[in-house]
Amino acid sequence: MSKIVHPYAHRLGVIRDWKSRWFAGSAKKTREFVRTDAAIRKFLAKRLRGMYISHIELERSQKDLRVQVHTGRPGMVIGRSGESATKLKKDLSQLLKTLKLASVPQLHLDIIEVRSPESNAAIVAAMVVEGLEKRLPFRRVMKQMIEKVMANRDVKGVKIAVSGMLGAASMSRREELRKGRIPLQTIRADIDYAHDEASLPLGKIGVTVWVYKGDVFNDSK
């Protein structure tokens, strides 16, 4: 099961919550909300690349849309005196107007700092991608990142896999390193998962990260 089910979706409703939270009263509104959410996520992923974005949460009320950006580098996203955040909010508002929605919601933008970036799978994947795009040896990048992640006392296990034309080889292959436990089929296991891609002259290299932070036995997390 763990080979075909996304680790996050596998735990939805048990120890995970949805990253888009809203209610649509009709099929037309559902289509509009899904299209808007996808456009916002695509825009932010491209705009904030390299700023260690963990995840993006969207919440809707009747007239408001709240976008929460969780990042390991809040200073870069906010900018000096909040200039970057103000410009980002303005560009997001402009994006909503170009989507030709039935009613444009009032936009609210929150920048939230990730307290422990080394234990977040998306940020770890971004760090590995950053090292690969600097042409560093992929095994060294993976080993250093695993040691850095395992230095966090909340982490019980980590696995990093890279695939593509590694080391400028003529044939693509897959390499992975792991340390500790990764119980993928245990639903109460708090496993963070992320996938990212590094763009190199010979093509893209896929980076996949699993981080295990122990078991969750109640709703405290």
VEXDREN-2710 file (C-alpha; in Angstrom, 1 decimal):
% VEXDREN-2710
k/r/px/py/pz
1/MET/0.0/0.0/0.0
2/SER/2.8/2.4/0.8
3/LYS/4.1/2.1/-2.7
4/ILE/0.9/3.5/-4.3
5/VAL/-0.6/5.8/-1.7
6/HIS/0.7/9.3/-0.9
7/PRO/1.8/9.3/2.7
8/TYR/0.0/12.5/3.4
9/ALA/-3.3/11.4/1.8
10/HIS/-3.0/8.1/3.5
11/ARG/-3.3/9.9/6.9
12/LEU/-5.9/12.5/6.1
13/GLY/-8.6/12.7/8.7
14/VAL/-6.5/10.7/11.2
15/ILE/-3.5/12.8/12.0
16/ARG/-3.5/15.1/9.0
17/ASP/-5.8/18.0/8.0
18/TRP/-6.7/19.3/4.5
19/LYS/-4.5/22.0/3.1
20/SER/-7.5/23.7/1.4
21/ARG/-10.4/24.3/3.7
22/TRP/-13.7/25.6/2.3
23/PHE/-17.3/24.6/1.6
24/ALA/-18.9/25.0/-1.8
25/GLY/-22.7/24.8/-2.1
26/SER/-22.8/23.9/-5.8
27/ALA/-20.7/22.1/-8.4
28/LYS/-20.0/25.4/-10.2
29/LYS/-18.5/26.9/-7.1
30/THR/-16.5/23.7/-6.5
31/ARG/-14.9/23.9/-10.0
32/GLU/-14.2/27.6/-9.4
33/PHE/-12.6/27.1/-6.0
34/VAL/-10.4/24.1/-7.2
35/ARG/-9.2/26.1/-10.3
36/THR/-8.4/29.1/-8.1
37/ASP/-6.5/27.1/-5.5
38/ALA/-4.4/25.4/-8.2
39/ALA/-3.6/28.7/-9.8
40/ILE/-2.5/30.3/-6.5
41/ARG/-0.3/27.3/-5.6
42/LYS/1.3/27.3/-9.0
43/PHE/2.0/31.0/-8.8
44/LEU/3.5/30.9/-5.3
45/ALA/5.6/27.8/-6.1
46/LYS/7.2/29.6/-9.0
47/ARG/7.4/33.0/-7.3
48/LEU/8.8/31.7/-3.9
49/ARG/11.2/29.1/-5.2
50/GLY/14.4/29.0/-3.2
51/MET/12.7/30.5/-0.1
52/TYR/12.3/27.1/1.7
53/ILE/8.5/26.9/1.4
54/SER/7.1/24.1/3.6
55/HIS/3.5/24.2/2.5
56/ILE/0.6/26.6/1.6
57/GLU/-2.8/26.5/3.3
58/LEU/-5.9/28.1/1.9
59/GLU/-9.0/29.0/3.9
60/ARG/-12.2/30.4/2.6
61/SER/-15.2/32.1/4.2
62/GLN/-18.1/33.6/2.5
63/LYS/-16.3/36.7/1.3
64/ASP/-12.6/36.2/2.4
65/LEU/-9.7/34.1/1.2
66/ARG/-6.8/33.6/3.6
67/VAL/-3.5/32.3/2.2
68/GLN/-1.0/31.0/4.8
69/VAL/2.6/30.5/3.6
70/HIS/4.7/28.3/5.9
71/THR/8.4/29.0/5.2
72/GLY/11.8/28.5/6.7
73/ARG/13.0/31.9/5.5
74/PRO/10.2/34.3/6.5
75/GLY/12.6/37.3/6.3
76/MET/13.1/36.7/2.6
77/VAL/9.4/36.4/1.9
78/ILE/8.4/39.5/4.0
79/GLY/11.3/41.7/2.8
80/ARG/12.5/44.9/4.3
81/SER/9.7/46.7/6.1
82/GLY/7.3/44.2/4.6
83/GLU/7.8/45.4/1.0
84/SER/8.1/41.9/-0.5
85/ALA/5.0/40.7/1.3
86/THR/3.0/43.7/0.2
87/LYS/4.0/43.3/-3.4
88/LEU/3.2/39.5/-3.2
89/LYS/-0.2/40.2/-1.9
90/LYS/-0.8/42.8/-4.7
91/ASP/0.3/40.3/-7.3
92/LEU/-2.0/37.6/-5.9
93/SER/-4.9/40.0/-5.9
94/GLN/-4.1/40.8/-9.6
95/LEU/-4.0/37.0/-10.3
96/LEU/-7.5/36.6/-8.8
97/LYS/-8.9/39.3/-11.1
98/THR/-7.4/37.6/-14.2
99/LEU/-9.2/34.3/-13.4
100/LYS/-12.6/35.9/-14.2
101/LEU/-14.3/34.7/-11.0
102/ALA/-17.9/35.2/-10.2
103/SER/-16.9/37.2/-7.2
104/VAL/-13.4/38.2/-6.2
105/PRO/-12.8/37.5/-2.5
106/GLN/-11.0/39.7/0.0
107/LEU/-7.4/38.4/0.1
108/HIS/-5.5/38.0/3.4
109/LEU/-1.8/36.9/3.3
110/ASP/-0.1/35.3/6.4
111/ILE/3.6/34.4/6.5
112/ILE/4.3/31.8/9.1
113/GLU/7.8/30.7/10.2
114/VAL/8.6/27.0/10.4
115/ARG/10.3/26.5/13.7
116/SER/12.3/23.4/12.9
117/PRO/13.2/23.5/9.1
118/GLU/15.5/20.5/9.3
119/SER/12.6/18.2/10.3
120/ASN/10.4/19.4/7.5
121/ALA/10.5/17.2/4.4
122/ALA/9.7/19.9/1.9
123/ILE/12.5/22.2/3.2
124/VAL/14.9/19.2/3.3
125/ALA/14.1/18.4/-0.3
126/ALA/14.7/22.1/-1.2
127/MET/18.1/22.0/0.5
128/VAL/19.1/18.8/-1.5
129/VAL/17.9/20.5/-4.7
130/GLU/19.9/23.6/-3.9
131/GLY/23.1/21.4/-3.4
132/LEU/22.5/19.5/-6.6
133/GLU/22.0/22.7/-8.6
134/LYS/25.4/23.9/-7.3
135/ARG/26.9/20.8/-8.9
136/LEU/27.9/19.2/-5.6
137/PRO/28.4/15.4/-5.6
138/PHE/24.9/13.9/-4.9
139/ARG/26.1/11.3/-2.4
140/ARG/27.9/14.0/-0.3
141/VAL/24.7/16.2/-0.4
142/MET/22.5/13.3/0.7
143/LYS/24.8/12.1/3.5
144/GLN/25.3/15.7/4.9
145/MET/21.5/16.3/4.8
146/ILE/20.7/13.0/6.6
147/GLU/23.1/13.8/9.4
148/LYS/21.7/17.3/9.7
149/VAL/18.1/15.9/9.8
150/MET/18.9/13.2/12.4
151/ALA/20.6/15.8/14.6
152/ASN/17.1/17.0/15.4
153/ARG/15.8/15.0/18.5
154/ASP/12.2/15.0/17.2
155/VAL/13.2/12.9/14.1
156/LYS/13.2/9.1/14.4
157/GLY/14.1/8.3/10.8
158/VAL/14.7/9.8/7.4
159/LYS/15.0/8.5/3.8
160/ILE/16.2/10.5/0.8
161/ALA/16.0/9.2/-2.8
162/VAL/17.3/10.9/-5.9
163/SER/16.7/9.7/-9.5
164/GLY/17.9/10.8/-12.9
165/MET/21.2/11.2/-14.7
166/LEU/23.3/11.3/-11.5
167/GLY/26.9/12.3/-11.7
168/ALA/26.5/13.2/-15.5
169/ALA/26.0/9.5/-16.3
170/SER/24.7/8.5/-19.7
171/MET/21.9/6.4/-18.1
172/SER/19.5/7.4/-15.5
173/ARG/19.3/5.6/-12.2
174/ARG/18.0/5.8/-8.6
175/GLU/20.0/6.1/-5.4
176/GLU/18.6/6.3/-1.9
177/LEU/20.0/6.6/1.6
178/ARG/18.1/6.1/4.9
179/LYS/18.7/6.2/8.6
180/GLY/16.4/5.1/11.3
181/ARG/12.8/3.8/10.8
182/ILE/10.2/4.8/8.2
183/PRO/7.0/2.8/9.0
184/LEU/5.0/3.9/5.9
185/GLN/2.0/1.6/6.5
186/THR/1.4/2.6/10.1
187/ILE/-1.3/5.2/9.9
188/ARG/-0.6/6.8/13.3
189/ALA/3.1/7.3/12.3
190/ASP/3.8/11.0/11.8
191/ILE/5.6/10.8/8.4
192/ASP/6.3/14.0/6.4
193/TYR/6.8/13.5/2.7
194/ALA/7.9/15.8/-0.1
195/HIS/9.0/15.6/-3.7
196/ASP/11.1/18.3/-5.6
197/GLU/13.1/18.5/-8.8
198/ALA/16.5/19.9/-9.6
199/SER/17.1/21.4/-13.0
200/LEU/20.6/20.4/-14.4
201/PRO/22.1/20.7/-18.0
202/LEU/21.5/17.0/-18.7
203/GLY/17.9/17.1/-17.4
204/LYS/15.9/17.1/-14.2
205/ILE/16.8/15.1/-11.1
206/GLY/13.9/14.1/-8.8
207/VAL/14.4/14.3/-5.1
208/THR/12.0/12.5/-2.7
209/VAL/12.2/12.8/1.1
210/TRP/10.5/11.0/4.0
211/VAL/10.9/12.2/7.6
212/TYR/9.5/10.1/10.5
213/LYS/8.8/12.0/13.7
214/GLY/7.3/9.3/15.9
215/ASP/3.8/8.1/16.5
216/VAL/0.7/10.2/17.2
217/PHE/-1.7/8.6/19.8
218/ASN/-4.1/11.6/20.3
219/ASP/-5.2/14.8/18.7
220/SER/-2.5/17.0/20.3
221/LYS/-0.7/17.3/16.9
END
